[in-house]
Amino acid sequence: MIRAKKLHLAHNISLKTITFGKVMVLFYNYSMKNFLYIILFCSSFVFSQENKDYFSKRDTLIESGRQAFFDKNLALLNTVTLQVDSLYKRTNDSILLAKYFHFKALQNKLTYTNDSAFYYYHLSKDISKKINDSLAVGRRLLSLAILQKEAKDFLGSEISLIEALQYLEPINSVIYLESVYNNLGIVSEELKQQNEALSYYNKALTYNKINKKNTGYLYIINNLGFFYQSKGQYKKAISLFKKGLSKDSIKEKYPIQYALLLENLAASNFLLGKKENVLKQYNEVLSIRKEENDFAELSTTHINLADYYKNLNQLKKAQHHSSEALKYAEQTHNNKKWLEALKNLSDLTSGEQSKQYLEEYITLNDSLFQNERRLKNQFAKIRYETDKKEKENSVLKTENEKKQAEILQHKQQKTIGWLLFVLSLLLFGVGVLFYFNRKRKLLYQAQLERIQAREHERKQIAKSLHDEVAGDLRLLHRKLEKSNLLEEAQKLDAVKENVRNLSHQLSSVSFDKVSFKNQIINLVSDYFEPDFKIKVNGLQNYDWTTINNSIKRLLYLSIRESIQNCKKHAKASKITINFSVRKKYVHLGIIDNGIGFNTTVNKKGIGLQNLQERIEELNGKLTINSEVGKGTQTSIQIPLNGWTNKNTFS
């Protein structure tokens, strides 16, 4: 009964109504101990109620921002973002700061400025890291990975997704783990890692059984079906699409997912040669997507319909659907379908109209490639700068803690403190020296890896230009010749040759199958002539397998560029190439007996500028000495461990 009375009394007392007289009465009736109990209870009750109100307000605000994004209501999202920022400034709640950057990222996603979205996602992720919000960190990394995937930075996307697992798996967040593994499957397919892709999709299905989310299941089943469709296993793909479509009331409950599965089922049947119901299914998908305002996927459906009618040689209908696909692709920035629509329209039209579509295709393809490369570089730069700041902050924090410890020791015992201080300074100096030395090596290694990744990317681009673009241009060239458009055919043939030349320039030399020594010997043999002699010194004296491939590739390209310049410009009859490997660097010297040039007047050509940029990327040093009539001496020095040298051109 005493406890009940205390609670009842405490419930009816407000801190604002406790006067001095009432305090004395309470003190008299319940003793000082009971009175303090009442005060503490009232204080904690008011404080907890205020906290509860604040958390409710914060969570409501955050949810309204998320809903604004899903509704694509940019104006409302901007308003909520400002409210979140205002509330953060009053409370200093780090969760709100993380959400502010998150909503800024969502704003940029709605306006298709993905580089800015990537930047703000990174800021939000870093704030969540500092407050140990693993779920938020995992979600932001998932968002970053999706942006990287859209920019075709598949390797970067894979890295972000694997990092997300490190935060989501310990807390067993099945909802987001399902999404991470699903996206890992998509990225692995793009990276040609077929076994890994299949394993990731099955892992996503495992988490979906726990999550029991139908939309997630339908997307995973669709991706698995598409996986087999892309491998030409159409019957396996069809069975999976039908499995997804067999879900109870899928058409009414999940019309978007139903349309996706139905469209892929129709496409698989079409590819398998079973065309009876394909048109009916495509038209049903088209109707659903128009009703759902799913503009992003309407371009895909129109492309499929265009291909269907092309197969039946109904070119007018194929042209109509290609035009519709182009309209929706432009509206939703669906770059892949945009290119496909332009390519279709170029094939389906003739004369100037066909030529215009082809020119638009080439221009857009080049623009998209440049934009994707810019985004990849921007993403890498943001990641690098963020990681660098984190390391610097960590070092500063460690240094501050050491200094505080040294001050405390100094006060406790002066003599011992001074000795420890001197010793700690020595250790600190060694530690800093070791840190910066290791940091330099790690940065250099990362730089080498980025160059290798870029060379791989160039190789893929060269292959695509040679196999796909040049092939398409060849087919179009034949069509123009058959149509007696000889002038246009001749111009297109020149474009085709330019594409082929560009593909050869972009192709990267590999040392996996043919060794560096043999590559150099083959290169020299290709250019060696009776009146153009090439002598090589030092090539056989070193074990080139211990040298990084990026350095060897740079040496190879430098020699090739120098030989080409000697034949084309210098009119040389003899070239001497000298190799030497030292403890810290590789040296390449190239001497020719050509006509030489005035280095203070002549400007560097494109080839030499590209060479100098490659050398700068590896912190190397380029020196060119030449005089008119006295030949040219080229010296290239590349560090093995990342020591920085200033490039010179004299």
C-alpha positions in Angstrom: 0.0 0.0 0.0 2.9 2.4 0.7 4.2 1.9 -2.8 0.8 2.6 -4.3 0.5 5.8 -2.4 3.9 7.0 -3.4 3.2 6.4 -7.1 -0.2 8.0 -6.9 1.1 11.1 -5.1 4.1 11.4 -7.5 1.8 11.2 -10.4 -0.3 14.2 -9.3 2.6 16.5 -8.3 4.0 18.9 -10.9 7.4 20.4 -10.3 5.9 23.8 -11.2 3.4 23.7 -8.3 5.7 22.7 -5.5 5.9 25.7 -3.2 7.9 26.0 0.0 4.9 25.3 2.2 4.1 22.2 0.3 7.7 21.1 0.6 7.5 21.4 4.3 4.3 19.5 4.5 5.7 16.7 2.4 8.8 16.7 4.5 6.8 16.5 7.6 4.6 13.6 6.3 7.1 11.4 4.5 10.5 12.4 5.8 13.3 13.9 3.8 14.2 10.5 2.1 10.7 10.1 0.8 10.6 13.7 -0.4 13.8 13.4 -2.4 12.4 10.2 -3.9 9.4 12.2 -5.1 11.6 15.0 -6.5 13.8 12.5 -8.4 10.8 10.5 -9.7 9.1 13.7 -11.0 12.3 14.9 -12.6 12.9 11.6 -14.3 9.3 11.4 -15.4 9.3 14.8 -17.0 12.7 14.2 -18.6 11.7 10.8 -20.1 8.5 12.3 -21.4 10.4 15.1 -23.1 12.8 12.5 -24.6 9.9 10.4 -25.8 8.3 13.4 -27.5 11.6 14.4 -29.1 12.3 10.9 -30.5 8.7 10.7 -31.8 9.1 14.1 -33.6 12.5 13.1 -35.0 11.3 9.7 -36.3 8.2 11.3 -37.9 10.3 13.9 -39.6 12.8 11.2 -40.9 9.9 9.0 -42.2 8.3 11.9 -44.0 11.6 12.6 -45.8 11.9 8.9 -46.9 8.3 8.9 -48.1 8.8 12.1 -50.1 11.7 10.4 -51.9 9.7 7.3 -52.7 6.9 9.6 -54.0 9.5 11.5 -56.0 8.2 14.7 -54.4 11.4 16.8 -54.6 9.8 20.0 -53.2 8.6 18.2 -50.0 12.0 16.4 -49.7 13.8 19.8 -49.8 11.5 21.2 -47.1 12.0 18.2 -44.8 15.8 18.4 -45.3 15.8 22.0 -44.1 13.7 21.0 -41.1 16.1 18.2 -40.2 19.1 20.6 -40.5 17.3 23.1 -38.3 16.5 20.5 -35.6 20.1 19.2 -35.7 21.4 22.7 -35.0 19.2 23.0 -31.9 19.9 19.5 -30.6 23.4 18.5 -32.0 21.9 15.0 -32.5 24.3 13.2 -34.8 21.6 10.9 -36.2 19.9 14.0 -37.6 23.2 15.2 -39.2 23.6 11.8 -40.8 20.0 12.0 -42.1 20.6 15.5 -43.4 23.4 14.3 -45.6 21.3 11.2 -46.5 18.4 13.4 -47.7 20.8 15.6 -49.6 21.9 12.5 -51.4 18.3 11.6 -52.2 17.6 15.0 -53.6 20.5 14.6 -56.0 19.3 11.1 -57.0 15.9 12.6 -58.0 17.7 15.1 -60.2 20.0 12.5 -61.7 23.2 14.2 -60.3 24.8 10.9 -59.1 28.2 12.3 -58.4 26.8 14.7 -55.8 24.5 11.9 -54.5 27.6 9.7 -54.0 29.4 12.5 -52.1 26.5 13.0 -49.7 26.0 9.3 -49.1 29.7 9.2 -48.2 29.3 12.0 -45.6 26.2 10.3 -44.1 28.0 7.0 -43.9 31.0 8.5 -42.1 28.8 10.2 -39.5 27.0 6.9 -38.9 30.3 5.2 -38.5 31.3 7.7 -35.7 28.2 7.0 -33.7 28.4 3.2 -34.3 25.1 3.0 -36.2 25.9 -0.2 -38.1 22.5 -0.5 -39.8 22.8 3.1 -41.2 26.4 2.4 -42.4 25.3 -0.8 -44.1 22.4 0.9 -45.8 24.5 3.9 -47.0 27.1 1.5 -48.4 24.4 -0.4 -50.2 23.2 2.9 -51.8 26.8 3.8 -52.8 27.2 0.4 -54.4 24.0 0.8 -56.4 25.2 4.2 -57.7 28.6 2.6 -58.7 26.7 -0.2 -60.4 24.7 2.3 -62.4 27.9 4.1 -63.5 29.3 0.7 -64.5 31.9 0.9 -61.8 31.3 -2.8 -61.0 34.5 -3.4 -59.2 33.9 -0.4 -56.9 30.3 -1.6 -56.4 31.5 -5.0 -55.3 33.9 -3.5 -52.8 31.2 -1.3 -51.3 28.8 -4.3 -51.1 31.3 -6.5 -49.3 32.1 -3.7 -46.9 28.3 -3.4 -46.2 28.3 -7.1 -45.2 30.8 -6.3 -42.5 28.3 -4.0 -40.8 25.0 -5.9 -41.6 25.9 -9.5 -40.8 26.9 -8.9 -37.2 23.5 -7.4 -36.5 21.7 -9.9 -38.8 19.8 -7.3 -40.7 18.0 -9.8 -43.0 16.2 -7.2 -45.0 19.3 -5.4 -46.2 21.5 -8.5 -46.3 19.0 -9.9 -48.9 19.4 -6.8 -51.0 23.2 -6.8 -50.6 23.5 -10.4 -51.8 21.0 -9.8 -54.7 23.1 -6.8 -55.9 26.3 -8.8 -55.5 24.8 -11.3 -57.8 24.1 -8.6 -60.4 27.6 -7.1 -60.1 29.3 -10.5 -60.3 27.4 -11.2 -63.5 28.8 -8.0 -65.0 32.3 -9.0 -63.8 31.9 -12.4 -65.6 32.0 -14.2 -62.2 29.2 -16.6 -63.0 29.7 -19.1 -60.2 29.9 -16.3 -57.6 26.8 -14.6 -59.1 24.8 -17.9 -58.7 26.0 -18.3 -55.2 25.0 -14.8 -54.2 21.5 -15.1 -55.6 21.0 -18.4 -53.7 22.3 -16.6 -50.5 19.8 -13.8 -51.2 17.0 -16.4 -51.4 18.1 -17.9 -48.1 17.7 -14.5 -46.3 14.4 -14.0 -48.2 13.0 -17.1 -46.5 13.7 -15.4 -43.2 12.5 -12.0 -44.3 9.4 -13.5 -46.1 9.2 -10.4 -48.3 7.4 -11.2 -51.5 8.8 -8.3 -53.6 12.3 -9.3 -52.7 11.6 -12.9 -53.7 10.2 -11.9 -57.0 13.2 -9.7 -57.8 15.7 -12.5 -56.9 13.8 -15.1 -59.0 13.7 -12.6 -61.9 17.4 -12.0 -61.6 18.1 -15.8 -61.5 15.9 -16.2 -64.6 17.7 -13.4 -66.4 21.0 -15.1 -65.4 20.1 -18.3 -67.2 18.5 -16.3 -70.1 21.8 -14.5 -70.7 23.6 -17.8 -70.8 21.2 -19.1 -73.5 19.5 -21.6 -71.1 16.0 -20.4 -72.0 14.1 -23.4 -70.7 15.7 -23.0 -67.3 14.9 -19.2 -67.4 11.3 -19.9 -68.4 10.8 -22.3 -65.5 12.0 -19.6 -63.0 9.9 -16.8 -64.5 6.9 -19.1 -64.3 7.7 -19.9 -60.7 7.6 -16.2 -59.9 4.4 -15.7 -61.8 2.8 -18.5 -59.9 2.8 -16.5 -56.7 -0.7 -16.0 -55.3 -2.5 -12.9 -56.7 0.8 -11.5 -58.0 -0.9 -9.4 -60.7 -3.1 -7.6 -58.2 -0.7 -7.3 -55.3 2.6 -6.7 -57.2 1.8 -5.4 -60.7 5.3 -4.0 -61.4 7.0 -7.2 -60.4 4.4 -9.2 -62.4 5.1 -7.1 -65.5 8.9 -7.6 -65.1 8.6 -11.4 -64.9 6.0 -11.6 -67.7 8.2 -9.5 -70.0 11.2 -11.7 -69.4 9.1 -14.8 -69.9 8.0 -13.4 -73.2 11.5 -12.6 -74.2 12.8 -16.1 -73.3 10.0 -17.7 -75.4 10.8 -15.3 -78.2 14.5 -16.3 -78.1 13.5 -20.0 -77.9 11.4 -19.6 -81.0 8.0 -20.0 -79.3 6.3 -16.9 -80.5 2.6 -17.8 -80.1 1.8 -15.7 -77.0 4.7 -13.3 -77.1 2.9 -10.3 -78.6 0.0 -10.7 -76.3 2.3 -10.8 -73.2 4.3 -7.8 -74.4 1.1 -5.8 -74.9 -0.1 -6.8 -71.4 3.2 -5.6 -69.9 2.9 -2.4 -71.9 -0.6 -1.8 -70.5 0.4 -2.4 -66.9 3.4 -0.1 -67.1 1.4 2.7 -68.6 -1.2 2.2 -65.8 1.5 2.2 -63.1 3.4 5.2 -64.7 6.5 2.9 -64.8 8.2 5.2 -67.4 11.6 3.8 -66.6 10.7 0.4 -67.9 8.4 1.4 -70.7 11.5 2.0 -72.9 12.5 -1.6 -72.3 9.0 -3.0 -73.4 9.0 -0.8 -76.5 12.5 -2.1 -77.5 11.3 -5.7 -77.1 8.2 -5.0 -79.2 10.5 -3.3 -81.8 12.7 -6.4 -81.9 9.6 -8.6 -82.2 8.3 -6.7 -85.2 11.7 -6.5 -86.8 11.9 -10.3 -86.6 8.5 -10.5 -88.5 9.8 -7.8 -91.0 7.0 -5.4 -90.0 9.3 -2.5 -90.2 6.8 0.3 -89.7 5.6 -1.1 -86.4 9.2 -1.7 -85.4 10.1 1.9 -86.2 7.1 3.1 -84.1 8.0 1.2 -81.0 11.7 2.2 -81.4 10.5 5.9 -81.4 8.4 5.3 -78.3 11.4 3.6 -76.6 13.6 6.6 -77.5 11.0 9.0 -76.0 10.8 7.2 -72.6 14.5 6.5 -72.4 15.3 10.2 -72.8 12.7 11.0 -70.2 14.0 8.6 -67.6 17.8 8.7 -68.5 17.7 5.0 -69.4 21.0 5.3 -71.3 21.2 1.6 -72.4 17.7 1.7 -74.0 18.4 5.1 -75.4 21.3 3.7 -77.3 19.4 0.7 -78.4 16.5 2.8 -79.7 18.9 5.0 -81.7 20.6 2.0 -83.2 17.2 0.5 -84.1 16.0 3.7 -85.7 19.3 4.0 -87.7 18.7 0.4 -89.1 15.0 1.0 -89.7 15.3 4.3 -91.6 17.3 5.3 -94.6 19.1 8.3 -96.1 19.7 11.4 -94.1 17.4 10.3 -91.3 19.3 7.1 -90.8 22.6 9.0 -90.9 21.2 11.5 -88.3 20.2 8.6 -85.9 23.6 7.0 -86.4 25.4 10.3 -85.6 23.2 10.7 -82.5 24.1 7.2 -81.5 27.8 7.7 -81.8 27.7 11.1 -80.0 25.6 9.7 -77.1 27.7 6.6 -76.8 30.9 8.7 -76.6 29.2 11.1 -74.1 28.0 8.3 -71.9 31.5 6.7 -71.9 33.1 10.0 -70.9 30.4 10.5 -68.2 30.8 7.0 -66.8 34.6 7.4 -66.7 34.2 10.8 -65.0 31.8 9.3 -62.4 34.2 6.4 -61.7 37.1 8.9 -61.2 34.9 11.1 -59.0 33.8 8.1 -56.9 37.3 6.9 -56.5 38.4 10.5 -55.5 35.7 10.8 -52.9 36.5 7.5 -51.4 40.2 8.3 -51.3 39.8 11.7 -49.7 37.3 10.3 -47.1 39.6 7.5 -46.1 42.6 9.8 -46.0 40.8 12.2 -43.6 39.8 9.2 -41.4 43.4 8.1 -41.2 44.6 11.6 -40.4 42.0 12.1 -37.7 43.0 8.7 -36.2 46.6 9.8 -36.1 45.8 13.1 -34.5 43.6 11.4 -31.9 46.4 8.9 -31.1 49.0 11.7 -30.8 46.7 13.7 -28.5 46.2 10.7 -26.2 50.0 10.1 -26.0 50.6 13.8 -25.1 48.0 13.6 -22.3 49.6 10.5 -20.9 53.0 12.2 -21.0 51.7 15.3 -19.1 50.2 13.1 -16.4 53.4 11.1 -16.0 55.4 14.4 -15.8 53.3 15.6 -12.9 53.5 12.4 -11.0 57.2 11.9 -11.2 59.3 14.6 -12.8 62.5 12.7 -13.4 61.0 9.5 -14.7 58.5 11.6 -16.6 61.3 13.4 -18.5 63.0 10.2 -19.3 59.7 8.7 -20.6 59.0 11.9 -22.5 62.3 11.7 -24.3 61.9 8.0 -25.0 58.3 8.6 -26.2 59.5 11.3 -28.6 62.0 8.9 -30.1 59.4 6.3 -30.4 57.0 8.8 -31.9 59.5 9.9 -34.4 60.2 6.3 -35.5 56.5 5.7 -35.6 55.8 8.7 -37.7 58.6 7.8 -40.0 57.3 4.2 -40.3 53.8 5.4 -40.8 54.6 7.8 -43.6 56.9 5.3 -45.3 54.2 2.6 -45.1 51.5 5.1 -46.2 53.6 6.1 -49.2 54.1 2.5 -50.2 50.4 1.7 -49.8 49.4 4.8 -51.8 51.8 3.9 -54.5 50.5 0.3 -54.6 47.0 1.6 -54.7 48.0 3.8 -57.6 49.5 0.8 -59.4 46.3 -1.1 -58.9 44.2 1.8 -60.2 46.3 1.9 -63.3 46.0 -1.8 -63.8 42.2 -1.5 -63.5 42.2 1.3 -66.0 44.3 -0.7 -68.4 41.8 -3.5 -68.1 39.0 -1.1 -68.7 40.8 0.2 -71.8 41.2 -3.4 -73.0 37.4 -4.0 -72.6 36.6 -0.7 -74.4 39.0 -1.6 -77.3 37.4 -5.0 -77.6 33.9 -3.5 -77.6 34.9 -0.9 -80.3 36.6 -3.6 -82.4 34.0 -6.4 -82.1 30.8 -4.4 -81.7 30.9 -0.8 -82.9 33.2 -1.6 -85.9 31.1 -4.6 -86.8 27.9 -2.5 -86.7 29.5 0.1 -88.9 30.6 -2.6 -91.3 27.1 -3.8 -91.7 25.7 -0.3 -92.1 28.5 0.4 -94.7 27.2 -2.6 -96.8 23.7 -1.4 -96.5 24.7 2.0 -97.8 26.6 0.5 -100.7 23.6 -1.7 -101.7 21.4 1.5 -101.5 23.9 3.2 -104.0 24.7 5.8 -101.3 28.4 5.5 -102.2 29.5 8.9 -100.8 27.9 8.1 -97.5 29.4 4.6 -97.6 32.9 6.0 -98.2 32.5 8.4 -95.2 31.2 5.7 -93.0 34.2 3.4 -94.1 36.5 6.2 -92.9 34.6 6.3 -89.6 35.0 2.5 -89.3 38.7 2.7 -89.8 39.0 5.5 -87.2 37.1 3.2 -84.7 39.4 0.3 -85.5 42.5 2.5 -85.1 41.1 3.8 -81.8 40.5 0.2 -80.6 44.1 -0.7 -81.4 45.4 2.4 -79.6 43.3 1.6 -76.5 44.2 -2.1 -76.4 46.6 -2.9 -73.6 49.7 -5.1 -73.7 49.7 -8.1 -71.4 52.6 -9.9 -69.8 50.7 -12.9 -68.5 51.2 -15.1 -71.6 54.2 -13.4 -73.3 57.0 -12.3 -71.0 58.2 -8.7 -70.8 61.5 -9.7 -72.5 59.8 -11.4 -75.4 57.3 -8.5 -75.7 60.2 -6.1 -76.1 62.0 -8.4 -78.6 58.8 -8.7 -80.6 58.3 -4.9 -80.6 61.9 -4.3 -81.8 61.6 -7.0 -84.5 58.4 -5.4 -85.8 60.2 -2.1 -86.5 63.7 -3.4 -87.3 64.8 -2.8 -90.9 68.2 -2.7 -92.8 68.1 1.1 -92.8 66.5 1.4 -89.3 68.6 -0.6 -86.8 67.6 -1.0 -83.1 70.1 -2.1 -80.5 68.9 -3.2 -77.0 71.2 -3.3 -73.9 70.5 -4.7 -70.4 67.2 -6.5 -71.2 68.6 -10.0 -70.4 70.4 -8.9 -67.2 67.3 -8.7 -64.9 64.4 -10.8 -63.6 61.5 -8.8 -64.9 58.9 -11.0 -63.2 59.6 -9.1 -60.0 58.7 -5.8 -61.6 55.1 -4.6 -61.4 53.1 -5.0 -64.6 52.1 -1.3 -64.6 55.8 -0.3 -64.7 56.6 -2.8 -67.4 53.6 -1.6 -69.5 54.9 2.0 -69.2 58.4 1.0 -70.3 56.9 -0.9 -73.3 54.7 2.0 -74.3 57.6 4.5 -73.9 59.8 2.4 -76.2 57.0 2.1 -78.8 56.3 5.8 -78.7 60.0 6.6 -79.1 60.5 4.2 -82.0 57.4 5.6 -83.8 58.6 9.2 -83.3 62.1 8.3 -84.6 60.6 6.7 -87.8 58.0 9.4 -88.4 59.7 12.6 -87.4 63.4 12.2 -86.5 64.5 10.4 -89.7 66.8 8.3 -87.6 68.7 5.2 -88.9 69.8 3.9 -85.5 68.3 3.6 -82.0 70.0 2.4 -78.8 67.7 1.2 -75.9 69.4 0.8 -72.5 67.7 -0.9 -69.5 68.9 -0.8 -65.9 67.3 -1.8 -62.6 68.5 -0.3 -59.4 67.4 -0.7 -55.7 64.8 2.0 -55.8 64.0 2.6 -59.5 64.0 1.3 -63.1 65.8 3.4 -65.7 65.2 3.4 -69.5 67.5 5.3 -71.8 66.7 5.8 -75.5 69.3 7.4 -77.9 68.7 8.1 -81.6 70.9 9.6 -84.4 68.0 11.6 -85.9 67.7 15.2 -87.0 66.9 16.3 -83.4 64.8 19.4 -82.5 64.9 22.6 -80.4 63.2 21.6 -77.1 62.7 25.3 -76.2 60.6 25.9 -79.3 58.9 22.6 -80.2 55.8 21.6 -78.3 55.1 18.1 -77.2 52.8 16.1 -79.4 49.8 14.1 -78.2 51.7 10.9 -78.0 54.5 12.5 -75.9 51.9 14.2 -73.7 50.2 10.9 -73.0 53.5 9.3 -72.3 54.4 12.1 -69.8 51.0 11.7 -68.1 51.6 8.0 -67.7 55.0 8.6 -66.2 53.5 11.2 -63.8 51.0 8.7 -62.6 53.8 6.5 -61.4 55.7 9.4 -59.8 58.4 9.0 -62.5 60.8 11.4 -64.1 61.0 12.2 -67.8 64.0 14.0 -69.3 64.4 14.8 -73.0 67.6 16.4 -74.4 67.9 17.2 -78.1 69.7 19.6 -80.4 69.0 20.2 -84.1 71.3 17.8 -86.1 72.6 16.0 -83.0 69.8 13.4 -82.3 67.7 13.0 -79.2 68.4 11.4 -75.8 65.3 10.3 -73.7 65.7 9.3 -70.1 62.8 7.7 -68.1 63.2 6.9 -64.4 60.4 5.0 -62.6 60.5 4.4 -58.8 59.8 0.9 -57.5 58.4 2.0 -54.2 56.7 5.3 -54.9 59.4 8.0 -54.2 58.2 11.2 -55.9 60.3 12.9 -58.5 59.5 16.1 -60.4 59.1 15.6 -64.1 61.3 17.6 -66.4 61.2 18.4 -70.1 64.4 20.0 -71.3 
